Structure formats: structure tokens, C-alpha cells
């Protein structure tokens, strides 16, 4: 991921690491690695992903925080997140990626006895996962699957993901993990993924509705149920947040950020930015 243009995470992995990828019924397992000493890239996370870091160090930048992850650590990213990442230092970076969709997680959670859910964690689409010995062992088995690709690898992948979900549910984080999936994920419809993928498109509201497979009235109704606000209020907020993030982290200049994020002009962006953040975007440069 070497450019500032966003890529779809699973598409990128399939295109560049097919030799180390296994897919099965809404799940994708891949070994990802990079041997360059420094790179920066942006990706849209179109499926939930559990990342187990095998080697090296990576810096992740989301709309909410900057995160450093190192070998021997694991983390979860929710679908719908835009993430910018940097691999720093001279060491090779490698990780194991387990992508899965909502239906997979829902089916797995249905088989788990009811957990006592803690208060909903302030996850912001990201949280670290404690890599216990059992989780580490499960990860090592999955890593061998990507390298050896034995017969029935796809069926084995389904079983190993079920094992990982059970291990997470039974860990000290089990209550938080369950609370996240049951209250945050299962309450979202496909409209959420569609909007997170397309909010920078310069469509009018009728086009957003049509492309989501809904009438305009159904689109507005479903949108309000999902986000408790109007579509255009949400879209402009997301565009401003993304542009602010791009500029603050030095990924693009102001004009390119405005264009990339769906604004009609530099002046239009500047005016809306000033209204929302009470400062001009030029003051964001590091």
C-alpha cells in the first residue's frame, strides 16, 4: 500500500498475496508481509479483521487515534474504518490477517452461551486483543494453513475462526468483546457499509438512495434509524473528518484533500471547515 489513494483491504490482499490467502464463506485468511524499510498507505476496511502481528512494527492512524502495534500483539478493526498505516524501521513487517463479515460473526455468536456483557467499550472501531497462549497457538496453526494449504483448508479455517471467537469470548475481554459485537455490529445494516465506502462520492441524495437499492423515502428512513441524523449532515461530517485527517497527517495538501473527500471547490471546503472546526484548514499542517 504505497500510495495515498485508498484501497479496499481485502481486494489489495487478494491481488498481492494470493499465494498466502485462503477464503471460505465470508472469511478470508492471509499472511501479509513487507520487506521495504518504510512505506505509507491508506485502506478502507471492508470486513472486520483480527490482525496478529508476527514481525516488526507498524503505526496505524485512524480518525480517532494513532496506534503503534508490534510483534507479539494483536488487534481488532471494525469494518467501515479508514486506516492509514506506516511501517517504520529496518525490520521486515509481517502479520496474520483474519477478515470476516457480519453474518459469520453472528452465526458464531449464536453458538456461544450467553455472556455477562460489561458496559459497552469505547472501541472507536479499534481495540487491542490480549494474545494469550491459546490464541497464539491458534494463530500459529492458521499461519501454517496459509503456507501449506492442506486439503480442506477452507473448512479448517471456519473451525479455527470458531475456536478463536470462543477463546476471545472466554477471555478476560469476553464481556467487552460480546458487548461490542452484539450492540455495535448487529445493529448495523448493509447501508452502513455502503455509506462508509461511498461518502466521498459526489452523488446527490437520490443517487445515494438508488445505488443503495432503496427509494429516496426508504433511504432517508433507514438512514435515520441507523445514524439518528440526516444523510447530508452525516456525509458532510464524514467528509470534513476525513479531509482533516489527511491534512493533519501530511498525506495531501488542502486542495487535494478537498477534492478527494468530495467537496465542490477549495473555497467550499474552507468555508465548511471553518464553520465546523472554527479554524482554517491551513493551520492543520504539522
C-alpha positions in Angstrom: 0.0 0.0 0.0 2.4 2.6 -1.2 0.1 5.5 -2.3 -2.2 7.9 -0.7 -5.2 6.6 -2.7 -7.4 4.3 -0.6 -7.6 0.7 -1.4 -10.2 -1.9 -0.4 -8.3 -4.0 2.2 -9.5 -7.5 1.0 -9.1 -6.6 -2.7 -5.5 -5.5 -2.1 -4.6 -8.7 -0.2 -6.2 -10.9 -2.8 -4.3 -9.1 -5.6 -0.9 -9.1 -3.9 -0.8 -12.1 -1.5 -2.9 -14.7 -3.3 -0.3 -17.3 -2.7 -0.8 -16.9 1.1 -4.6 -16.4 1.1 -7.4 -18.8 1.9 -11.1 -17.9 1.6 -14.2 -19.6 2.9 -17.8 -18.5 3.3 -17.4 -14.8 4.3 -13.9 -15.4 5.8 -10.5 -14.6 4.4 -7.2 -15.6 6.0 -3.9 -14.2 4.7 -0.3 -13.8 5.6 0.8 -10.2 4.9 4.4 -9.1 4.8 6.5 -6.2 3.6 10.3 -6.0 3.2 10.6 -2.3 2.4 12.1 -0.2 5.2 9.4 2.4 5.1 6.0 2.8 3.4 2.7 4.7 3.9 -0.7 3.6 2.7 -4.4 4.1 3.1 -7.0 1.4 3.1 -10.7 1.0 3.6 -11.5 -1.9 6.0 -14.5 -3.5 4.2 -14.7 -6.5 6.6 -14.0 -6.9 10.3 -10.3 -8.0 10.7 -8.3 -9.6 13.5 -4.6 -8.8 13.0 -1.9 -10.8 14.7 1.5 -9.1 14.3 4.3 -11.6 13.6 7.3 -9.4 13.0 8.2 -5.7 13.0 6.3 -2.6 14.0 3.5 -0.6 12.3 2.0 2.7 13.1 -1.8 3.0 12.4 -3.7 6.2 12.1 -7.4 6.3 12.3 -9.8 9.3 12.7 -9.8 8.8 16.4 -6.2 7.9 17.4 -2.7 7.0 16.5 -1.7 3.4 17.4 1.6 1.5 17.5 1.5 -2.3 17.1 4.4 -4.6 17.5 5.3 -8.3 17.1 3.6 -10.5 19.6 0.5 -8.2 19.7 -3.0 -8.5 18.2 -5.8 -6.1 17.5 -9.3 -5.9 16.0 -10.5 -3.4 13.4 -14.2 -3.0 12.6 -15.5 -2.8 9.1 -16.1 0.6 7.8 -12.9 2.1 9.1 -10.4 4.1 7.0 -6.9 3.4 8.2 -3.6 4.9 7.2 -0.5 2.8 8.1 3.2 3.3 8.2 5.8 0.6 8.5 8.9 2.1 10.1 12.4 0.8 10.9 14.6 -1.7 9.1 12.9 -4.9 10.2 10.6 -6.9 8.0 6.9 -6.4 8.9 4.6 -9.5 8.8 1.2 -10.2 10.2 -1.7 -12.7 10.0 -5.0 -11.2 8.9 -8.3 -12.8 9.5 -11.2 -11.0 7.7 -14.8 -11.9 8.4 -18.2 -10.4 7.7 -21.2 -9.8 9.9 -23.1 -13.0 9.0 -20.1 -15.1 10.0 -19.7 -13.4 13.4 -23.5 -13.6 14.0 -23.6 -17.3 13.3 -20.6 -17.9 15.6 -22.0 -15.9 18.4 -25.3 -17.8 18.2 -23.4 -20.9 19.3 -21.8 -19.3 22.3 -23.6 -19.4 25.7 -24.9 -16.1 26.9 -22.1 -13.9 28.3 -22.4 -11.3 31.0 -21.8 -8.2 29.0 -19.8 -5.4 30.5 -20.6 -1.8 29.7 -20.0 -1.1 26.0 -16.4 -0.3 25.5 -15.3 2.9 23.8 -13.8 1.0 20.9 -13.9 3.6 18.1 -13.6 0.7 15.6 -10.3 -0.5 17.1 -9.2 -2.4 20.2 -6.2 -4.4 21.3 -6.6 -8.1 21.8 -4.6 -9.8 24.6 -2.7 -12.5 22.8 -3.0 -15.5 25.2 -1.1 -18.7 24.8 -4.2 -20.4 23.4 -4.8 -17.6 20.9 -1.1 -17.6 19.9 -1.3 -21.3 19.3 -4.5 -20.9 17.2 -2.7 -18.2 15.2 0.3 -20.5 14.6 -2.0 -23.1 13.2 -3.6 -20.6 10.9 -0.2 -19.4 9.7 0.7 -22.9 8.7 -2.6 -23.1 6.8 -1.5 -20.1 4.6 1.9 -21.7 3.9 0.9 -25.3 3.4 -2.7 -25.0 2.1 -3.7 -28.6 3.0 -6.8 -30.4 1.7 -10.0 -28.9 3.2 -8.1 -25.8 4.2 -11.3 -23.7 3.8 -13.2 -26.0 6.2 -10.3 -25.9 8.7 -10.4 -22.1 8.5 -14.0 -22.0 9.5 -13.3 -24.2 12.5 -10.3 -22.2 13.6 -12.1 -19.0 13.5 -14.9 -20.5 15.6 -12.1 -21.6 18.1 -10.7 -18.0 18.1 -14.1 -16.5 18.7 -14.7 -18.9 21.6 -11.3 -18.1 23.1 -12.0 -14.4 22.9 -15.4 -14.8 24.4 -14.0 -16.8 27.3 -11.1 -14.4 28.0 -10.9 -11.5 30.4 -12.1 -9.4 27.5 -15.1 -11.7 26.7 -17.7 -9.3 28.2 -16.4 -6.3 26.2 -16.0 -8.4 23.1 -19.5 -9.7 23.3 -20.9 -6.2 24.0 -19.2 -4.8 21.0 -20.4 -7.4 18.5 -24.0 -7.6 19.9 -24.6 -3.9 20.4 -22.4 -2.3 17.7 -22.2 -4.7 14.9 -25.6 -6.5 14.8 -27.5 -3.2 15.0 -26.0 -2.1 11.6 -27.4 -2.9 8.2 -25.6 -3.1 4.9 -26.5 0.6 4.5 -23.7 1.4 7.0 -21.0 -0.3 4.9 -22.4 1.3 1.7 -22.2 4.8 3.2 -18.7 4.3 4.6 -17.5 3.1 1.2 -19.1 5.9 -0.8 -19.5 9.1 1.3 -16.9 10.9 -0.8 -18.8 10.3 -4.0 -20.3 13.5 -5.4 -23.8 12.0 -5.9 -27.0 13.7 -5.0 -29.2 12.2 -2.4 -31.4 10.4 -5.0 -28.3 8.8 -6.4 -27.2 7.6 -3.0 -30.6 6.1 -2.5 -30.7 4.4 -5.9 -27.2 3.0 -5.6 -28.1 1.6 -2.2 -31.1 -0.2 -3.7 -33.7 2.0 -2.0 -36.3 4.5 -2.8 -35.5 8.0 -1.6 -38.0 7.8 1.3 -36.8 4.4 2.3 -33.2 5.6 2.2 -33.9 8.5 4.5 -35.9 6.4 6.9 -33.3 3.6 7.1 -30.5 6.2 7.4 -32.1 7.9 10.3 -32.7 4.6 12.1 -29.0 3.8 11.6 -27.4 7.1 12.4 -30.1 9.3 14.1 -29.3 12.2 11.7 -30.0 13.2 8.1 -27.9 11.7 5.3 -26.3 15.0 4.2 -25.4 16.1 7.7 -23.7 12.7 8.2 -22.0 12.9 4.7 -20.6 16.4 5.3 -19.3 15.5 8.7 -17.6 12.4 7.4 -16.0 14.3 4.5 -14.7 17.0 6.9 -13.3 14.4 9.3 -11.5 12.6 6.5 -10.1 15.7 5.0 -8.9 17.0 8.4 -7.2 13.7 9.0 -5.5 13.7 5.6 -4.1 17.2 6.1 -3.1 16.8 9.7 -1.1 13.7 8.9 0.6 15.2 5.9 -0.8 12.8 3.4 -2.1 15.5 1.0 -2.3 19.3 0.6 -5.5 21.2 1.3 -6.7 21.3 -2.3 -6.2 17.6 -2.9 -7.8 16.7 0.4 -10.9 18.8 -0.6 -11.1 17.1 -4.0 -10.5 13.6 -2.7 -13.2 14.0 0.0 -15.9 15.1 -2.3 -16.0 18.9 -1.9 -17.1 21.1 -4.9 -14.2 23.5 -4.6 -11.3 24.7 -2.3 -13.4 27.6 -1.1 -16.4 25.4 -0.4 -14.2 23.1 1.7 -12.6 26.0 3.5 -15.9 27.6 4.4 -17.4 24.4 5.7 -14.2 23.5 7.6 -14.2 26.9 9.3 -17.9 26.5 10.3 -17.3 23.1 11.8 -13.9 23.5 13.5 -13.7 27.3 14.0 -10.3 27.5 12.3 -8.9 27.4 8.8 -7.5 24.1 7.4 -4.1 25.7 6.6 -3.5 25.8 10.4 -3.5 22.0 10.5 -0.2 21.4 8.7 2.4 19.8 11.0 
